[in-house]
Amino acid sequence: MLEVKTFTFNPFEENTYVLFDETKECVIIDPGCYTEEEKKELESFISDNKLKPVKLLLTHGHIDHILGNNFVTAKYNLQIEMNKHDVPLLKAAPVYGEMWGIRCEPSPDASQLLDEGDVVSFGNSKLNVFFTPGHSAGSICFYNRENDFVIGGDVLFYGSIGRTDLPGGNFETLIRSIKEKLYHFGDSCRVYSGHGPDTTIGFERQNNPFL
């Protein structure tokens, strides 16, 4: 059984996820830990549960989702995996940090580029990669078929959708990604978003005013 642990980090209240199964191998998705206290919270959970981080995955490259990249890569000797179209955002994060008044060290480069159709394997679990641009040019989602959930980044929120007024954003592209990719998972699929509470495809299909 694949379990999902959610942390809410940094001034943007970004959701960082740790996914792990019975083997104790885990993946860290969108490490937004910013303060020393937040880094300690993530580290303590991993240590207390005797988990072994084996992958660092990014749904996209916006600053609020990558503030913990340096900490996680150094602490657990991991390399960054993301879509190629968001690599420029990753490199530009310190500049955006200055604009937001947030200190952001240059992130390590991405070493593994993920795209539609790729499968991320760890422990006894698999995540299917789906290309879902619109919030950013290189947004991707990670879907676990066995437990019917998706780590969706900033594509779809409870009652809302990702912003499209940031670099790489496009409203029509985002709506198309949701309807052509996320809707494919079915109404029961649980969506773990980059901000706010989790939701389901069925709830958003019926209630989301943007859809």
N, C-alpha and C positions, 0 to 999 in steps of 0.2 A: 504494500500500500504506500503510495507516494503522499507524503505530508507536506503542507505548506505553512510556513511561519512568516508572518508579516511584521515588518518594523516600519514605523513612520519617522522619517528623519529630516533634518535640516529646515531652514526657514520656509521652504516651499511645501513642507509637509508631504514629502515624496514617500511612496511605498517601496521599500526594499524587500525582496523575497529570498528566503532560503528554502529550497526543496530537498527533501531527503527521504530515503526509504529504509527498509530493514537492514540493508548492508552498511548503513551509516555513511555512505558516500553522499555528498550533497553538492548542489550548485548554488551559487549566489547570483541573483539577478538584480541589476540596477543598484549597485551599492551607493546609496546617497548619504551614508554616515559622514557627518561634517565635524562635529565637536568631538573632543576626547571622550566624553561620556557616551556619545552615540557609538563610537568605535568600540568602546569597552562593552556596551550592551550586546553588540553583534558578536564580538569575540567570546563573551561569557556564555551566550546561548550555544555557540558551536562547541565550546569546551565542555560545558555542563552536560551536553547530550552526546559527547564523545563522537562528534561528526568529523568527517574528513572532507574538506572542500576540494573538489577536483576540477571545477570549471567556474569561470566568471563570464556571465552572459549579459549583454546589453540589449534592451529593446530598442533604444535609440540613444543619440549622443548629446541631448540637451544637458546643461550643466547640473541641474538638480538630480539627475540620475547617475552622475559619474563622479560626484565629489569624494567618494570613498575608493576610487580606483587605485590610487597610490597605496593606501593602507592595505587593501585586500590583496593586491598583487604582491606586495612585499611580505606581508604576514604569512600568506599561504602559498607563495611561489606559483601563482597562477598567471595566465596570459589572457588578454581580453579577446572576446569573440563577439562580433557585431556585423552589421551589414556595411558594405563598402560605401554606400551613398551617404552615410552619416560620419564617416571618418573626418571630413572637414570640420564638422561640429565639435568633434572630440578635440581636435587640434586648436580650435578657436575658443575653447572653454575659458581660459584665463582672461581673455578679452571680455567675454560676456560677464565674467565674474566682476570685473572692474565696473561694468555698467550697472550691475545689481548691488554693488557694495559688498561683495562676498569674495574672500580670498580663495583662489582656486589654483593649485599648483598644476603645471603641465602634466597631463596624463600620459602614462606609457602608451605606446602605439598598439593598435589592434594587430594581433598575430594570426588570427583565424577569421576569415570573412564568411559570413553565413548568408544563405539566400533561400528562396522558396524551394521546398523539396528536401532540404537538408534534414538530417536526424541527429539530435544531440543525445548521446547515450551516457549513462552513468549508473553505477550499481545495477539494479534490475529494471531500471526505468528508461523511458525514451520520451523525448520531446520533439514533436514535428515543428519545423520552422515554416512560417507563412509570412510572405512579404506584404506589408499593409501600410504603404506610404500615405501621406496626407497631412498628418501632424508634423512629420519631418520627412525628408526625401528617402530616408533609409529605415523607417520604422518596421520592425518585425515583431511577430507574436510567437509564443511557444505553447503548443497544444499537447496535452497529455490525453491520449485516447482512452486509456484504461480507466482513468478516474474522471474523464469528461470535464476538464477545466482548461482554461487558457490564461497565460500570463500576458496581458494585453498592452502593457505600457500605457501611453497616453492616447490610444486610439478611441476607446469607448469607456465612458464613465457611467456611474449610477445616475441616470436622468440627464446625461450630457454627453458631449464628445470632446475630443482634444482640440486645443486651440489651433487655428490655421493661419494666424497672423505673425508667426515666428518664422525665421529663415527655413526654407524648405517646405513650408506649409501650403496646402491647397485644399479648399473646402470640398470641391467636387471630387477630388481624388480620395479624400478621406471618407466621404459618404460611400463611394464606390468600394473602397477597401472593406468597410463594415458590411455592406450588403452582399458583396461577392465572396468575401472570405469568412468573416466571423459568423454571418448568418448560416453558413454551410455547416457549422458545428451542431446546430439544433437548439431548440428552446431550453433544454435542460442543462446546457453547458454553463458552468460557472465561470465568470470573468473576474479575474483579479487585476484591478486597474492600477495605474501608476500613481493615482491620488484618490483618496476617499474610500468608501466601503466597496466590497465586492458586490456583484450583481449577477444576473443570468441573461442569456440571449433572449429568452422568451419574455422576460419582464421588459427589457429595452425595446423589443420589437413592438410591444403593445403600448408602452408608456412614454418612451423617449420622444420629446417634442421635436428633436432634430431629425428623427427618422420616420 
